[in-house]
Amino acid sequence: MIETWLQALPHGIHLSCRASGTPGRPVLLFLHGFPEAAFVWDELLEHFTRPENGGYRCVAPNLRGYERSSAPPEPAAYRAKHLVQDIAALIAVESPGQPLACLVAHDWGGAVAWNLANQQPALIQRLAILNSPHPGTFLRELKNNPKQQAASAYMNFLIRPDAEALLAEDDYRRLWDFFLNLGAGEDGYGWLTDELKERYRAVWDQGLTGGLNYYRASPLRPPRPEDAAASQIELPREMLTIAVPTLVLWGLGDTALPPELIEGLEDYIPQLTLERVPEATHWIVHEQAGRVIQALQRFLAA
């Protein structure tokens, strides 16, 4: 059974969380992306809680700015250091004195996870990333690859001051298109059911500014004549190395994050397990939850 609550953190932020499993058991922590919410992990929470699948304590927070979590209005509150602070504080609550068994993350949740794994590797035993670009390869492609620059052009729409209003128009028409435009899996878009749409509407109705502020706070976006963005960034090597065992599971049909982003990952991640999924897209958690579960089960048992 999945429980929900609002977790107060020492630095004044509250995160609304979903969880299953017995407190005190090894913890799996799941981080969602944009424009999603913690509920996308429910099937995985229920699976990994079962004794035969590890009997983990499984926790999925709604990130800062989403659902009922704290949503500071200013974009600066969504810089990486603040997002990492949130998750590090949550780990201290859920897994006191022990590292996570694994941090699992997708999309923007992955951006937070890459940073946390680099800065505070003692907090986690393993890292699992689903279609979320490593900052080293993402910066490389944003600077040098016109294909990636074109694929990421939507970021420059999402930082507009009127993005909230435009996304909310016509029953969130542009947000539904956001799902559909990032590639169709082998079963098309059958996963985007009316029931699932209702769950998304319930989250989006609580506000879009928090999720959009992730884009506004980050310079990792395609450069434009009026905005140097990624072209002005240099990241030192020590900010890019991941020292923990890492699984990267990548849907190759992701049109926003093409496969070039997984080229060269081994240069940053000595203990890398890379699995490519040709028939999946950016929304691999929705499309192929079973495949994700199998990959994670193998990784945790290795």
C-alpha positions in Angstrom: 0.0 0.0 0.0 1.3 3.5 -0.9 1.2 6.1 1.8 1.4 9.9 1.2 2.5 12.6 3.5 4.2 16.1 3.6 7.7 15.8 4.9 9.2 18.9 6.6 12.9 19.3 6.0 15.3 21.2 8.3 15.9 24.1 5.8 12.2 25.0 5.6 11.2 23.1 2.5 8.3 20.6 2.5 8.2 17.7 0.1 5.0 15.8 -0.5 6.0 12.1 -0.7 4.7 8.8 -1.7 6.1 5.6 -0.2 5.6 1.9 0.5 7.5 -0.6 2.5 8.7 -0.8 6.1 10.7 2.1 7.5 14.2 0.9 8.4 14.6 -1.4 5.4 17.1 -0.4 2.7 15.8 2.5 0.8 15.2 3.1 -2.9 14.5 6.8 -3.7 12.8 7.8 -7.0 13.0 11.2 -8.6 10.5 12.3 -11.3 10.9 14.8 -14.1 8.9 17.5 -16.0 6.0 17.7 -16.4 5.4 14.7 -14.1 5.0 13.9 -10.5 5.8 11.3 -7.9 2.9 9.1 -8.8 4.6 8.0 -12.0 6.7 5.6 -9.9 3.8 3.8 -8.2 4.2 0.5 -10.0 7.9 0.4 -9.1 7.2 1.3 -5.5 4.8 -1.5 -5.1 7.1 -4.0 -6.9 10.2 -3.4 -4.9 8.4 -3.3 -1.6 7.5 -7.0 -1.9 9.8 -9.4 0.1 10.6 -11.5 -3.0 11.8 -8.4 -4.8 14.1 -7.1 -2.1 11.6 -5.8 0.5 12.9 -2.3 0.1 11.5 0.9 1.6 10.5 2.8 -1.5 10.1 6.6 -1.5 9.1 9.0 -4.3 9.0 12.7 -3.4 7.3 15.3 -5.5 10.3 17.6 -6.2 10.4 21.2 -5.1 7.7 23.1 -7.1 5.5 20.1 -7.8 2.1 19.0 -6.4 2.0 19.9 -2.7 5.7 20.4 -2.2 7.1 23.8 -1.4 7.1 26.0 -4.5 9.2 29.2 -4.1 8.2 31.7 -6.8 11.7 32.9 -7.8 13.7 30.9 -10.3 16.9 31.2 -8.3 15.4 28.9 -5.7 15.6 26.0 -8.3 19.3 26.1 -8.9 21.0 22.8 -8.5 22.5 23.4 -5.1 19.0 23.9 -3.6 17.5 20.8 -5.3 20.4 18.7 -4.1 20.0 20.0 -0.6 16.3 18.9 -0.6 17.2 15.3 -1.6 20.1 15.1 0.7 17.9 16.2 3.6 15.2 13.7 2.6 17.8 10.9 2.5 18.8 11.8 6.1 15.2 11.4 7.2 14.5 8.2 5.3 17.8 6.4 5.6 19.5 7.9 8.7 23.1 6.9 9.0 22.9 4.6 5.9 23.4 5.3 2.2 20.5 4.7 -0.1 20.5 1.2 -1.7 19.8 3.1 -5.0 18.8 6.6 -6.2 16.6 6.1 -9.3 15.8 9.1 -11.5 14.3 10.3 -14.8 14.5 13.6 -16.7 14.9 16.6 -14.3 15.0 14.1 -11.4 18.1 12.8 -13.2 19.7 16.2 -13.3 19.3 16.4 -9.5 20.6 12.8 -9.1 23.7 13.4 -11.3 24.6 16.4 -9.1 24.0 14.6 -5.8 26.0 11.5 -6.9 28.9 13.7 -7.8 28.8 16.0 -4.8 27.8 13.6 -2.0 28.5 10.0 -3.2 28.6 8.7 0.4 24.8 9.1 0.5 24.1 6.4 -2.2 25.3 3.0 -2.9 24.1 2.9 -6.5 22.6 5.3 -9.1 20.1 4.5 -11.8 19.3 7.0 -14.5 16.5 6.8 -17.1 16.7 9.2 -20.1 18.4 12.0 -18.3 21.6 13.4 -19.8 24.8 13.4 -17.9 25.8 17.1 -17.7 29.2 16.5 -19.4 27.7 14.9 -22.6 24.7 17.3 -22.5 26.9 20.4 -22.5 29.1 18.9 -25.2 26.1 18.3 -27.5 24.4 21.6 -26.7 27.6 23.4 -27.7 28.6 21.4 -30.7 25.7 19.4 -32.2 23.0 21.2 -34.2 20.8 18.2 -33.8 20.8 18.5 -30.0 20.3 22.2 -30.2 17.2 21.8 -32.4 15.9 18.9 -30.2 16.3 21.1 -27.1 14.8 24.3 -28.6 11.6 23.7 -26.6 13.6 24.8 -23.5 13.6 28.3 -24.8 9.8 28.2 -25.0 9.5 26.9 -21.4 11.5 29.9 -20.0 9.1 32.5 -21.5 7.3 34.6 -18.8 4.0 33.6 -20.4 4.8 29.9 -20.5 2.4 29.0 -17.7 -0.5 30.6 -19.4 0.3 29.2 -22.8 0.7 25.6 -21.4 -2.6 25.8 -19.5 -4.6 26.9 -22.6 -7.2 24.5 -24.1 -7.0 21.9 -21.3 -3.2 21.8 -21.3 -3.1 21.1 -25.0 0.6 22.0 -25.3 1.5 19.7 -22.4 -0.3 16.8 -24.0 1.7 17.6 -27.1 4.8 17.7 -25.1 4.3 14.0 -24.2 3.4 13.0 -27.8 6.1 15.0 -29.5 9.0 13.2 -27.7 8.5 10.0 -29.7 6.1 7.1 -29.8 7.0 3.8 -28.3 6.3 0.4 -30.0 2.7 0.6 -28.7 2.1 4.2 -29.8 0.5 6.4 -27.1 -1.8 3.8 -25.6 -0.3 4.5 -22.2 -1.7 8.0 -22.1 -5.1 6.9 -20.9 -8.0 9.1 -19.7 -7.3 8.0 -16.1 -3.7 9.0 -16.4 -4.6 12.3 -17.9 -6.8 13.0 -14.8 -3.9 12.3 -12.5 -1.7 14.8 -14.5 -4.4 17.4 -14.5 -4.7 17.2 -10.7 -1.0 18.0 -10.5 -0.9 20.7 -13.1 -4.0 22.4 -11.6 -1.8 23.1 -8.5 0.5 25.3 -10.6 3.1 25.0 -13.4 5.5 27.7 -12.2 7.7 25.5 -10.1 8.3 23.0 -12.9 9.1 25.8 -15.4 11.5 27.4 -12.9 13.9 24.4 -13.3 14.4 25.6 -16.9 14.6 29.2 -16.0 17.3 28.6 -13.4 19.5 26.5 -15.6 21.8 27.8 -18.3 22.0 24.3 -19.9 19.8 25.1 -22.9 20.5 25.9 -26.5 22.3 29.2 -27.2 20.6 31.9 -29.1 21.9 35.3 -30.4 20.4 37.1 -27.4 21.2 34.3 -24.9 24.6 32.7 -24.7 23.2 29.9 -22.5 25.2 26.7 -22.7 27.9 28.3 -25.0 29.3 30.2 -22.1 29.6 27.3 -19.6 32.7 25.3 -18.7 32.3 22.5 -16.2 35.5 21.2 -14.6 36.2 17.5 -14.7 35.7 17.1 -10.9 32.0 18.2 -11.3 31.3 15.5 -13.8 32.8 12.2 -12.4 30.4 9.7 -10.9 32.2 7.3 -8.5 29.3 4.9 -7.6 28.0 2.0 -9.7 25.6 3.5 -12.2 22.9 2.1 -14.5 21.9 4.2 -17.5 18.7 2.9 -19.1 18.0 4.8 -22.4 15.0 4.7 -24.6 16.5 5.3 -28.1 13.3 6.8 -29.5 13.6 9.9 -27.3 13.5 12.8 -29.8 14.5 15.4 -27.2 17.5 13.5 -25.9 19.0 11.6 -28.9 21.4 8.7 -28.4 24.5 10.8 -29.0 24.1 11.8 -25.3 25.1 8.4 -24.1 28.3 8.4 -26.2 31.3 8.8 -24.0 29.6 8.2 -20.7 32.3 5.7 -19.7 34.7 8.7 -19.6 32.8 10.0 -16.6 31.5 6.9 -15.0 34.1 4.1 -14.4 31.4 1.7 -13.1 28.8 2.1 -15.9 26.1 -0.3 -16.9 24.5 1.0 -20.1 21.3 -0.6 -21.5 19.7 0.7 -24.7 16.0 0.2 -25.3 15.3 0.7 -29.1 11.5 0.5 -28.7 11.1 3.1 -25.9 11.1 6.9 -25.9 11.6 9.6 -23.2 8.5 8.2 -21.4 10.0 4.8 -20.8 8.6 4.6 -17.2 5.1 4.8 -18.6 5.7 2.7 -21.8 7.7 -0.1 -20.3 7.5 -0.2 -16.6 8.2 -3.9 -16.7 11.4 -3.5 -18.6 12.5 -0.8 -16.2 11.7 -3.0 -13.2 13.7 -5.9 -14.7 16.8 -3.7 -15.4 16.7 -2.3 -11.9 16.3 -5.8 -10.4 19.4 -7.0 -12.3 21.3 -4.0 -11.3 20.5 -4.2 -7.6 21.4 -7.9 -7.6 24.8 -7.4 -9.3 
